[in-house]
Amino acid sequence: MKDPRTFADIIKIFTGLISLAVPVVAALALLAFLKGLVAFIAKAGDEKSHAEGKNLMVWGLVALFVMVSIWGIVRFLSGEVGFGPTLKLPFLPPVK
């Protein structure tokens, strides 16, 4: 990897790192949510474990929301500012 020479190079490196890290952290958040769901259902009789499972599910959902939001913001900015690859969506041809 070459040394960054411009601000655009630094931004490309930054967005590349975030693009790699967000799916991993989102997967961990999903696992935390699923662990909380299992604890919530399996320990329904025990009030303390039930509450801990519910708490873990809530924080897992919050983490998923934050990760997907960060991922979307980075993809939007990289596409709009032009620092990275953009997502090309197919559009229907105009009606004549």
Backbone as ProteinMPNN parsed JSONL, in Angstrom:
{"seq_chain_A": "MKDPRTFADIIKIFTGLISLAVPVVAALALLAFLKGLVAFIAKAGDEKSHAEGKNLMVWGLVALFVMVSIWGIVRFLSGEVGFGPTLKLPFLPPVK", "coords_chain_A": {"N_chain_A": [[0.845, -1.179, 0.0], [0.568, 2.157, -0.833], [1.954, 5.241, 0.453], [-0.195, 7.707, 1.862], [-0.75, 10.625, 0.023], [-2.355, 12.782, -0.416], [-5.254, 14.527, 0.857], [-7.502, 13.231, -0.07], [-6.543, 10.627, -0.43], [-6.166, 9.859, 2.22], [-8.814, 9.914, 3.132], [-9.873, 7.879, 1.53], [-8.526, 5.65, 2.562], [-9.521, 5.7, 5.163], [-12.324, 5.335, 4.738], [-12.208, 2.836, 3.583], [-11.267, 1.257, 5.715], [-13.395, 1.55, 7.538], [-15.433, 0.419, 6.018], [-14.613, -2.213, 6.057], [-14.664, -2.827, 8.804], [-17.27, -2.367, 9.789], [-19.167, -4.442, 8.935], [-18.184, -6.61, 10.444], [-18.449, -5.746, 13.12], [-21.197, -5.35, 13.123], [-22.055, -7.989, 12.785], [-21.214, -9.042, 15.219], [-22.886, -7.575, 16.924], [-25.342, -8.587, 16.104], [-25.052, -11.226, 16.953], [-24.964, -10.756, 19.716], [-27.559, -9.796, 20.092], [-29.018, -12.113, 19.398], [-28.116, -13.869, 21.393], [-29.171, -12.596, 23.628], [-31.872, -12.903, 22.999], [-32.187, -15.688, 23.148], [-31.608, -16.039, 25.881], [-33.697, -14.538, 26.933], [-35.959, -15.997, 26.17], [-35.411, -18.652, 27.052], [-34.973, -18.431, 29.793], [-37.364, -17.562, 30.964], [-38.788, -17.893, 33.319], [-37.101, -17.077, 35.389], [-36.686, -14.042, 36.766], [-34.497, -12.229, 36.886], [-32.61, -13.172, 34.951], [-34.261, -13.049, 32.766], [-34.675, -10.283, 32.52], [-32.02, -9.501, 32.019], [-31.581, -10.729, 29.553], [-33.434, -9.327, 28.009], [-32.353, -6.75, 28.175], [-29.898, -7.175, 26.873], [-30.816, -7.76, 24.31], [-31.951, -5.295, 23.591], [-29.679, -3.578, 23.582], [-28.199, -4.883, 21.628], [-29.783, -4.409, 19.369], [-29.605, -1.604, 19.277], [-26.861, -1.311, 18.76], [-26.735, -2.566, 16.243], [-28.318, -0.781, 14.742], [-26.748, 1.557, 14.908], [-24.385, 0.71, 13.617], [-25.281, 0.065, 11.008], [-26.209, 2.575, 10.293], [-23.839, 4.115, 10.337], [-22.446, 2.798, 8.324], [-24.098, 3.352, 6.137], [-23.928, 6.167, 6.05], [-21.189, 6.565, 5.519], [-21.003, 5.285, 3.004], [-22.739, 6.91, 1.536], [-21.479, 9.449, 1.692], [-19.012, 8.831, 0.513], [-19.816, 8.273, -2.05], [-21.105, 10.647, -2.887], [-19.191, 12.67, -2.493], [-17.126, 11.667, -3.892], [-14.965, 10.033, -3.183], [-14.803, 7.314, -3.2], [-15.882, 4.065, -4.453], [-19.021, 4.103, -6.08], [-22.407, 3.146, -5.624], [-24.099, 1.812, -8.165], [-27.271, 2.064, -9.28], [-29.735, 0.379, -11.144], [-31.866, 2.004, -13.426], [-35.161, 2.491, -14.708], [-35.888, 2.999, -18.148], [-36.857, 6.24, -19.463], [-40.306, 6.991, -19.986], [-41.774, 7.277, -23.134]], "CA_chain_A": [[0.0, 0.0, 0.0], [1.373, 3.37, -0.936], [1.722, 6.258, 1.471], [-1.167, 8.718, 1.429], [-0.111, 11.88, -0.361], [-3.341, 13.858, -0.397], [-6.385, 14.345, 1.771], [-8.378, 12.229, -0.682], [-5.964, 9.317, -0.123], [-6.46, 9.584, 3.629], [-10.241, 9.611, 3.213], [-10.077, 6.557, 0.933], [-8.057, 4.663, 3.536], [-10.472, 5.731, 6.271], [-13.581, 4.703, 4.33], [-11.919, 1.412, 3.389], [-11.22, 0.618, 7.03], [-14.749, 1.503, 8.081], [-16.188, -0.558, 5.231], [-14.227, -3.543, 6.512], [-14.966, -3.035, 10.213], [-18.7, -2.297, 10.1], [-19.846, -5.746, 8.898], [-17.729, -7.451, 11.548], [-19.088, -5.265, 14.344], [-22.63, -5.615, 12.982], [-22.239, -9.411, 13.048], [-21.107, -9.216, 16.678], [-24.103, -7.029, 17.514], [-26.398, -9.552, 15.825], [-24.854, -12.344, 17.876], [-25.385, -10.314, 21.046], [-29.02, -9.777, 20.086], [-29.51, -13.488, 19.423], [-27.836, -14.412, 22.726], [-30.185, -12.018, 24.505], [-33.155, -13.52, 22.663], [-32.187, -17.031, 23.732], [-31.717, -15.886, 27.339], [-35.028, -14.008, 27.201], [-36.948, -17.071, 26.009], [-35.068, -19.839, 27.831], [-35.042, -18.164, 31.24], [-38.548, -16.724, 31.183], [-39.233, -18.015, 34.701], [-36.175, -16.347, 36.258], [-36.889, -12.62, 36.463], [-33.221, -11.543, 36.674], [-32.088, -13.589, 33.649], [-35.209, -12.534, 31.774], [-34.367, -8.866, 32.352], [-30.708, -9.404, 31.391], [-31.768, -11.07, 28.148], [-34.119, -8.202, 27.367], [-31.379, -5.665, 28.099], [-28.928, -7.525, 25.842], [-31.492, -7.606, 23.024], [-32.089, -3.863, 23.296], [-28.374, -3.031, 23.22], [-27.824, -5.468, 20.348], [-30.499, -3.655, 18.334], [-29.019, -0.264, 19.207], [-25.57, -1.445, 18.078], [-27.017, -2.83, 14.829], [-28.777, 0.463, 14.137], [-25.604, 2.467, 14.795], [-23.463, 0.199, 12.604], [-25.874, 0.224, 9.682], [-26.236, 4.012, 10.025], [-22.483, 4.542, 10.0], [-22.152, 2.215, 7.027], [-24.84, 4.125, 5.144], [-23.375, 7.526, 5.965], [-19.9, 6.49, 4.837], [-21.249, 4.978, 1.593], [-23.333, 8.088, 0.919], [-20.458, 10.481, 1.553], [-17.988, 8.439, -0.46], [-20.4, 8.389, -3.384], [-21.418, 12.041, -3.208], [-17.982, 13.487, -2.53], [-16.291, 11.08, -4.928], [-13.753, 9.423, -2.658], [-14.81, 5.864, -3.293], [-16.791, 3.514, -5.449], [-20.418, 4.414, -5.839], [-23.36, 2.095, -5.915], [-24.85, 2.151, -9.366], [-28.57, 1.425, -9.305], [-30.343, 0.403, -12.478], [-33.092, 2.773, -13.525], [-35.98, 2.204, -15.872], [-35.783, 4.063, -19.156], [-37.982, 7.158, -19.401], [-41.459, 6.662, -20.808], [-41.88, 8.221, -24.246]], "C_chain_A": [[0.889, 1.24, 0.0], [1.018, 4.349, 0.184], [0.694, 7.263, 0.968], [-0.469, 10.049, 1.16], [-1.071, 13.063, -0.297], [-4.417, 13.541, 0.626], [-7.337, 13.285, 1.238], [-7.86, 10.815, -0.417], [-6.255, 8.907, 1.315], [-7.931, 9.209, 3.798], [-10.535, 8.234, 2.625], [-9.638, 5.446, 1.885], [-9.055, 4.564, 4.685], [-11.776, 5.029, 5.903], [-13.374, 3.212, 4.065], [-11.884, 0.656, 4.701], [-12.605, 0.508, 7.654], [-15.59, 0.475, 7.333], [-15.834, -1.987, 5.613], [-14.693, -3.828, 7.937], [-16.46, -3.113, 10.511], [-19.39, -3.654, 9.977], [-19.441, -6.676, 10.043], [-18.411, -7.036, 12.844], [-20.601, -5.491, 14.293], [-22.929, -7.092, 13.234], [-22.139, -9.702, 14.543], [-22.345, -8.687, 17.393], [-25.278, -7.972, 17.28], [-26.276, -10.773, 16.731], [-25.257, -11.982, 19.294], [-26.899, -10.278, 21.144], [-29.582, -11.188, 20.186], [-29.251, -14.162, 20.774], [-28.85, -13.875, 23.737], [-31.552, -12.622, 24.256], [-33.268, -14.913, 23.259], [-32.331, -16.956, 25.246], [-33.107, -15.399, 27.726], [-36.068, -15.12, 27.145], [-36.664, -18.234, 26.954], [-35.237, -19.623, 29.331], [-36.232, -17.284, 31.582], [-39.033, -16.793, 32.624], [-38.38, -17.224, 35.686], [-36.205, -14.868, 35.872], [-35.577, -11.89, 36.157], [-32.637, -11.893, 35.305], [-32.97, -13.091, 32.515], [-34.908, -11.058, 31.471], [-33.002, -8.674, 31.677], [-30.784, -9.734, 29.896], [-32.432, -9.939, 27.379], [-33.159, -7.032, 27.168], [-30.359, -5.924, 26.987], [-29.548, -7.401, 24.446], [-31.597, -6.139, 22.631], [-30.751, -3.278, 22.856], [-27.849, -3.624, 21.923], [-28.507, -4.745, 19.197], [-29.948, -2.244, 18.176], [-27.687, -0.315, 18.448], [-25.769, -1.727, 16.59], [-27.45, -1.555, 14.117], [-27.614, 1.428, 13.913], [-24.659, 2.002, 13.685], [-24.022, 0.369, 11.196], [-25.943, 1.709, 9.312], [-24.864, 4.528, 9.622], [-22.106, 4.04, 8.613], [-22.845, 3.006, 5.919], [-24.292, 5.527, 4.957], [-22.05, 7.522, 5.213], [-20.091, 6.202, 3.353], [-21.839, 6.182, 0.869], [-22.274, 9.159, 0.674], [-19.391, 10.105, 0.531], [-18.527, 8.525, -1.878], [-20.636, 9.824, -3.798], [-20.178, 12.911, -3.338], [-16.997, 12.939, -3.558], [-15.015, 10.446, -4.435], [-13.716, 7.916, -2.825], [-15.759, 5.38, -4.351], [-18.237, 3.836, -5.077], [-21.28, 3.231, -6.218], [-24.2, 2.54, -7.094], [-26.158, 1.362, -9.367], [-29.14, 1.475, -10.714], [-31.658, 1.186, -12.439], [-33.858, 2.362, -14.766], [-35.816, 3.325, -16.888], [-36.995, 4.976, -19.085], [-39.087, 6.742, -20.383], [-41.587, 7.709, -21.9], [-43.32, 8.414, -24.642]], "O_chain_A": [[1.85, 1.33, 0.764], [-0.061, 4.29, 0.773], [0.702, 7.631, -0.206], [0.31, 10.53, 1.983], [-0.646, 14.208, -0.141], [-4.478, 12.444, 1.18], [-7.915, 12.523, 2.013], [-8.655, 9.9, -0.203], [-6.554, 7.745, 1.589], [-8.249, 8.278, 4.538], [-11.361, 7.498, 3.164], [-10.308, 4.42, 1.998], [-9.392, 3.465, 5.126], [-12.278, 4.213, 6.676], [-14.28, 2.413, 4.301], [-12.407, -0.454, 4.799], [-12.944, -0.522, 8.237], [-16.37, -0.256, 7.944], [-16.673, -2.881, 5.503], [-15.076, -4.957, 8.245], [-16.87, -3.857, 11.403], [-20.161, -3.998, 10.873], [-20.264, -7.44, 10.548], [-18.9, -7.887, 13.587], [-21.216, -5.792, 15.316], [-23.953, -7.416, 13.835], [-22.896, -10.517, 15.071], [-22.803, -9.287, 18.365], [-26.121, -8.141, 18.161], [-27.28, -11.294, 17.217], [-25.831, -12.808, 20.005], [-27.467, -10.681, 22.159], [-30.506, -11.44, 20.958], [-30.079, -14.941, 21.244], [-29.328, -14.614, 24.597], [-32.316, -12.834, 25.198], [-34.306, -15.282, 23.807], [-33.093, -17.723, 25.835], [-33.638, -15.815, 28.756], [-36.962, -15.174, 27.989], [-37.583, -18.748, 27.592], [-35.608, -20.548, 30.053], [-36.121, -16.368, 32.397], [-39.636, -15.835, 33.109], [-38.885, -16.754, 36.706], [-35.791, -14.499, 34.773], [-35.538, -11.033, 35.274], [-32.213, -10.999, 34.573], [-32.481, -12.753, 31.437], [-34.889, -10.644, 30.312], [-32.846, -7.776, 30.849], [-30.128, -9.09, 29.077], [-32.051, -9.627, 26.25], [-33.156, -6.398, 26.113], [-29.996, -5.009, 26.247], [-28.874, -6.981, 23.505], [-31.361, -5.78, 21.477], [-30.693, -2.556, 21.86], [-27.129, -2.951, 21.186], [-27.885, -4.493, 18.165], [-29.836, -1.744, 17.057], [-27.418, 0.534, 17.598], [-25.042, -1.182, 15.759], [-26.996, -1.281, 13.006], [-27.508, 2.044, 12.853], [-24.184, 2.82, 12.897], [-23.297, 0.777, 10.288], [-25.758, 2.065, 8.148], [-24.744, 5.295, 8.667], [-21.516, 4.774, 7.82], [-22.243, 3.292, 4.885], [-24.202, 6.02, 3.833], [-21.814, 8.381, 4.364], [-19.416, 6.808, 2.521], [-21.486, 6.451, -0.279], [-22.183, 9.711, -0.423], [-18.921, 10.955, -0.225], [-17.778, 8.817, -2.81], [-20.39, 10.183, -4.949], [-20.12, 13.791, -4.197], [-16.129, 13.669, -4.038], [-14.058, 10.329, -5.2], [-12.672, 7.303, -2.606], [-16.37, 6.174, -5.066], [-18.61, 3.836, -3.904], [-20.895, 2.411, -7.052], [-24.925, 3.532, -7.016], [-26.148, 0.134, -9.446], [-29.04, 2.495, -11.396], [-32.456, 1.031, -11.514], [-33.268, 1.935, -15.758], [-35.625, 4.481, -16.512], [-38.069, 4.529, -18.682], [-38.817, 6.213, -21.461], [-41.517, 8.905, -21.621], [-43.609, 9.177, -25.565]]}, "name": "protein", "num_of_chains": 1, "seq": "MKDPRTFADIIKIFTGLISLAVPVVAALALLAFLKGLVAFIAKAGDEKSHAEGKNLMVWGLVALFVMVSIWGIVRFLSGEVGFGPTLKLPFLPPVK"}
